[in-house]
Amino acid sequence: MPAENKLEQAPLAAPEKPPIGQQIETAPEAILEKKNENIPAKKKEKKQETPSVNVHPAAASSLNDDYQRRRLAAIDDVLSEGLDQVFLKMDPQTQRRFKEEGEKTASKINLLLNKAKVGVSKIIVLIKRWLGLVPGANKFFLEQEAKIKADKILKIKKSL
């Protein structure tokens, strides 16, 4: 035990400095750089090649346009679903206005669905505002229909 106490009490020596004039060991990075100098240039420039898909910009645009049109038609179908009798009971001027507002609402919802995070409440507000054009509509009916239609529209986003 006395020997162990002496070891614990001995001061630690400072790291040795190389004498002046002797070469200091180089860092591992410097050694790697020297090794890389001997490698031919072709091996240094080796890149990971990723396969690229050559899609003509016009073709990509037409695919996106086709998708947008199909989704807009599906949204329009969901919005008009179940409103046939209500629409036929309206006078021609109100019918025209209701139809125009419905198309605007469908296009706005289509734009909202382009985003990664879809605001369901915004879709419900748009649908309620559009259904509010129905003369004599009950506010509970509007709320219920808007929620049902919003759920169906979100299913469209997932399915298409």
C-alpha positions as CSV (number, residue, x, y, z in Angstrom):
1,M,0.0,0.0,0.0
2,P,2.7,2.5,0.7
3,A,3.9,2.2,-3.0
4,E,0.4,3.1,-4.2
5,N,0.4,6.3,-2.1
6,K,3.6,7.4,-3.6
7,L,2.2,7.0,-7.1
8,E,-0.8,9.0,-6.3
9,Q,1.3,11.8,-4.8
10,A,3.7,12.1,-7.6
11,P,3.2,15.1,-9.8
12,L,2.3,14.5,-13.5
13,A,5.1,15.4,-15.9
14,A,4.4,17.8,-18.7
15,P,4.4,16.4,-22.2
16,E,7.9,16.3,-23.7
17,K,8.7,18.9,-26.3
18,P,10.8,17.8,-29.2
19,P,14.3,19.4,-29.2
20,I,14.8,22.3,-31.5
21,G,15.8,21.2,-35.0
22,Q,14.0,17.8,-34.9
23,Q,10.9,17.3,-37.0
24,I,7.5,17.2,-35.3
25,E,5.2,14.4,-36.3
26,T,2.6,15.5,-38.8
27,A,-1.2,15.3,-38.2
28,P,-3.1,12.4,-39.6
29,E,-4.8,14.8,-42.1
30,A,-1.5,15.7,-43.6
31,I,-0.5,12.1,-44.0
32,L,-3.8,11.4,-45.9
33,E,-3.2,14.4,-48.2
34,K,0.2,13.1,-49.0
35,K,-1.2,9.6,-49.8
36,N,-3.9,11.2,-52.0
37,E,-1.3,13.0,-54.1
38,N,-0.1,9.6,-55.3
39,I,-3.6,8.5,-56.5
40,P,-4.4,9.1,-60.1
41,A,-6.8,12.0,-60.9
42,K,-9.5,9.7,-62.2
43,K,-9.9,7.9,-58.9
44,K,-10.0,11.2,-57.0
45,E,-12.8,12.5,-59.1
46,K,-14.9,9.4,-58.8
47,K,-18.5,10.6,-58.2
48,Q,-21.6,8.8,-57.2
49,E,-23.8,8.8,-60.2
50,T,-27.5,8.9,-59.6
51,P,-29.8,7.8,-62.4
52,S,-31.6,10.7,-63.8
53,V,-35.0,10.6,-65.4
54,N,-35.3,12.6,-68.5
55,V,-38.8,14.2,-68.5
56,H,-39.5,16.9,-70.9
57,P,-40.7,20.0,-69.1
58,A,-43.8,20.2,-71.2
59,A,-44.6,16.6,-70.5
60,A,-44.1,17.2,-66.7
61,S,-46.4,20.2,-66.9
62,S,-49.1,18.3,-68.8
63,L,-49.0,15.5,-66.2
64,N,-49.4,18.1,-63.4
65,D,-52.2,19.9,-65.4
66,D,-54.0,16.6,-66.0
67,Y,-53.8,15.7,-62.3
68,Q,-55.0,19.2,-61.3
69,R,-58.0,18.9,-63.7
70,R,-58.9,15.4,-62.5
71,R,-58.8,16.6,-58.8
72,L,-60.8,19.7,-59.6
73,A,-63.5,17.6,-61.3
74,A,-63.6,15.3,-58.3
75,I,-63.9,18.2,-55.9
76,D,-66.7,19.7,-58.1
77,D,-68.5,16.4,-58.0
78,V,-68.2,16.2,-54.2
79,L,-69.5,19.8,-53.8
80,S,-72.5,19.3,-56.1
81,E,-73.4,16.0,-54.6
82,G,-76.9,16.0,-53.1
83,L,-77.7,19.5,-54.1
84,D,-79.6,18.7,-57.3
85,Q,-83.1,19.4,-55.9
86,V,-82.0,22.5,-54.1
87,F,-80.4,23.9,-57.3
88,L,-83.5,23.3,-59.3
89,K,-85.7,25.2,-56.9
90,M,-83.6,28.3,-57.3
91,D,-84.4,31.1,-59.8
92,P,-82.1,31.3,-62.8
93,Q,-80.1,34.3,-61.5
94,T,-79.4,32.6,-58.2
95,Q,-78.6,29.4,-60.0
96,R,-76.0,31.2,-62.1
97,R,-74.4,32.9,-59.1
98,F,-74.5,29.7,-57.1
99,K,-72.7,27.8,-60.0
100,E,-70.0,30.5,-60.4
101,E,-69.3,30.6,-56.7
102,G,-69.2,26.8,-56.6
103,E,-66.5,26.8,-59.4
104,K,-64.5,29.5,-57.5
105,T,-64.8,27.5,-54.3
106,A,-63.6,24.3,-56.0
107,S,-60.6,26.0,-57.5
108,K,-59.7,27.6,-54.2
109,I,-60.0,24.2,-52.5
110,N,-57.8,22.7,-55.2
111,L,-55.1,25.3,-54.5
112,L,-55.3,24.5,-50.8
113,L,-54.8,20.8,-51.5
114,N,-51.5,21.6,-53.2
115,K,-50.0,22.5,-49.9
116,A,-48.3,19.9,-47.7
117,K,-50.3,20.8,-44.7
118,V,-53.9,21.1,-45.5
119,G,-56.0,23.4,-43.4
120,V,-59.3,21.6,-43.0
121,S,-60.9,24.6,-41.3
122,K,-60.2,26.7,-44.3
123,I,-61.9,24.2,-46.6
124,I,-64.9,24.1,-44.3
125,V,-65.2,27.9,-44.2
126,L,-65.1,28.0,-48.0
127,I,-67.8,25.4,-48.3
128,K,-70.0,27.0,-45.7
129,R,-69.7,30.4,-47.4
130,W,-70.7,28.8,-50.7
131,L,-73.6,26.8,-49.2
132,G,-74.7,30.1,-47.5
133,L,-76.0,31.2,-51.0
134,V,-78.8,28.6,-50.7
135,P,-81.9,30.5,-49.9
136,G,-83.4,29.6,-46.5
137,A,-80.6,27.2,-45.6
138,N,-80.4,26.2,-41.9
139,K,-77.0,27.0,-40.3
140,F,-76.8,23.5,-38.8
141,F,-77.4,22.0,-42.2
142,L,-74.6,24.2,-43.6
143,E,-72.2,23.1,-40.9
144,Q,-73.0,19.4,-41.2
145,E,-72.8,19.4,-45.0
146,A,-69.6,21.4,-45.0
147,K,-67.9,18.9,-42.7
148,I,-69.1,15.9,-44.7
149,K,-67.9,17.4,-48.0
150,A,-64.6,18.4,-46.5
151,D,-64.0,14.9,-45.3
152,K,-64.7,13.5,-48.8
153,I,-62.4,16.1,-50.3
154,L,-59.6,15.1,-48.1
155,K,-60.1,11.5,-49.1
156,I,-59.8,12.7,-52.7
157,K,-56.4,14.2,-51.9
158,K,-55.2,10.9,-50.4
159,S,-56.6,8.7,-53.3
160,L,-55.4,10.7,-56.3
